[in-house]
C-alpha cells in the first residue's frame, strides 16, 4: 500500500483521516369505489404510483441507485476478505445497510481510525457526524491499514489542526450516492476539489489508490473502502 506525498507539516497526517435510499411499492388501479363513485383516498394515491418503485425510499432507486440486496453491487478484490472477516452483525455488509453513515462506519472494524476522525475523538473541534448523517453521500473511506503507515507524530499533528483535518476528511466525501457502475470519472468533493475514479468492476482506483471493496451501502451513503488516505491537490501542490 502506498501513501501519497504530503506537505511538510500536514504530510502523512493528512493521511490520518478521512473521510461519508429508495423503495416503496404501489397498488394497482382497479380498486373498488364507494357509493359516490369516488375511489378511497388511500387507494387512489397507491394507484397513482402505477405500482412502480419510488426514487426516495429504501434499497432500490429508479435512477440507477443501489439494489435492495446490500451485496448486489459490491466491487473490489477485497470484498471476499471483508465478508470473511465480518460475515454478519452490525459491521457486515448487511448490517451497515441498516444504519446511517456514522453509525455504520463505527460498527465496521476496518474503519476505527476514520470513525475517530469524523466523530470528534481526534479533535473535538472536528465533528462531522450530523453532517454525514444528514444527507446522501458517496464516501471514499481509508481503512485502518491506510492510517497505520502514517508516523504517529504526523497523525497527532494533523489531529491537533482542526482546519487541516476538516480539509482532508471532506476531500473524501462526494455529494449524492454514486453506484459502482457509474462511479468512474471526475467528481467534486465536499471540500471543493476533484477526485478521479478510474477503471471498472473489481479494478477501480481513486486518485491512484485501490478500491478494496466498493458499493457498500448505509442508510444514506455509498461507501468505497480504499487503501490510501487521499490528499487534496492543493495540499499536495504546496509540499
Secondary structure by P-SEA (a helix, b strand, c coil): ccccccccccccccccccccccbbbbbcccccccccccccaaaaaaaaaccccccccccccccccccccccccccccaaaaaaaacccccccaaaaaaccaaaaaaaccccaaaaaaaaccccccccaaaaaaccccccccccccccccccaaaaaaaaacaaaaaaaaaaaccccccccccccccccccccbbbbbcccccccccccccccccccccccbbbbbbcbbbbcaaaaaac
